[in-house]
Amino acid sequence: MSRIGITCRNLAENLREGPRPRAPRIRVISHTCECRETTYELCAAAGQGFVRRTDRVKRTIRETAWTLTATARRIFQQILRGEAR
């Protein structure tokens, strides 16, 4: 057992459960058109922001790191302008 009380088995079990939400509610501030295969959402929660990317073909949802809301807004604008993916 490690110093923080997590065994390798417990760690593996926690990883299989999937990500846990960092906040009970997430607000979508802005989003791209739902008619596309890939959509982007600018989200905010707990005083921070992030961008969520949903790929309907691959059935995946990815999120950027949680950061200052202003930084997340800049990333979202860069995506809309085609400067970031």
Secondary structure, DSSP 8 states (H G I E B T S, - for coil): --TTS--HHHHHHHHHT----SSS--EEEEE--TTSSEEEEEEEETTEEEEEEEETTTTEEEE---B-HHHHHHHHHHHHHTS--
